[in-house]
Amino acid sequence: NPTTQPSMGPDALSIEATGLAFSTRSLTAPADKPFQIVFEIQDAALHNVAIYRDASAAEEVLVEEPFSVPAVVAYDVPALGSGTYFFRCDVHPDMSGSLTVG
């Protein structure tokens, strides 16, 4: 239920969606450790944060269902190996960025 305040770890990454744009196009996470991305939607559109191996979006790492506002969710991301990953909103693919894991 996205209307409840999610349980967030102290090291959670944070990203917001406003005006069909993410608040950042770059996220950094530690390698080989699970982490959280806290995602807050501040406009009326449907959004998600989906992580892919690269910008082709062919290989999913984490894809959650889009939701709308106003809401905050915490995504539990599994441990990832070092590298650069791609994230986007699947509803608005122009909303995208890179996730650096290292």
N, C-alpha and C positions, 0 to 999 in steps of 0.2 A: 504494500500500500504506500505509494509515493507521498502521501500527504503527512505521514508521520516522520519525525526527525530520525534519520538513520543513525545507526551506531557507527561512529567514525574513529579510526585510529589517529593518534597524534601526528603521524607522518603521512597522512593521506594527502594526495595531490588534489588540487582544487581547480575547477573550470566552470565557467558560466556561459549561458547562451542568452544573448540580448540582441534584438534587431537582426536576426538571422546571421549572427556572427558569434564565434567562440571568443572568450575573453583572452585566450592565448592560442598561439599556433605552435607552441613548443612545450612539451612536458618531459621531465627527467625522472627516472625511477631506478632503484638499485637492481642489479642483476641477481638472478637466482633466489629472489625472495618475493613472496606474494605481497601485493600492495593494494591500496584502495585509491579510486578516483571518486571524489565527491563532485557531483554534477548538479548545478542549480540552473533551472530555467526561469528566466525573468520576462519572457514575452509569451504571447498567446499561441505560438506555433508548436507543432509536434517535433520533438528532437530526441536524439540519443547520442551516446558516444560509443562508436564501434571501433575496435582496434584490429588492424590487419597487418600481415607480415610486411607488405609494401603497398605502394600507391595503386597497384593493379586491383587491389581489394579482392583478389582471387582466393587468398588463404586467410580465413578468419582466425583471430586470436581470442577475441571477446566481442560478442554482439548481443546487445540487450534490446528489448522491445522499446520503441519510441514512446514517449509520454508527453503530456503537456502540463501547463502551469496552473498555479505557481507551485513548484515542488522542488525538493532536493532528494537525490538518491545517492547511495554509496555503492559503487561497483566494486566487487571483490575480484581483482585481477590475479590470475595464477602467476607463479614464478616464471619469468621469461629470461632467456639467455641474453647475453650482451648483444647489442646491435641497435639499429634504428628501425622503428616500426612506424606505421602510418595510422592516424586516427581521423575519423570524420563523423559527421552526422549522416546517417543513411538516407534520411528524408531530404536533406539539403547538402549534397556532396561537395558543394563549394566551401562548406564549413569544414575545414580540415587542418591538419598539422602533423608534426612529427613527435614521436615518443622515443626518446633516447634512453636506452637501458644499458647501464654499465656500472 
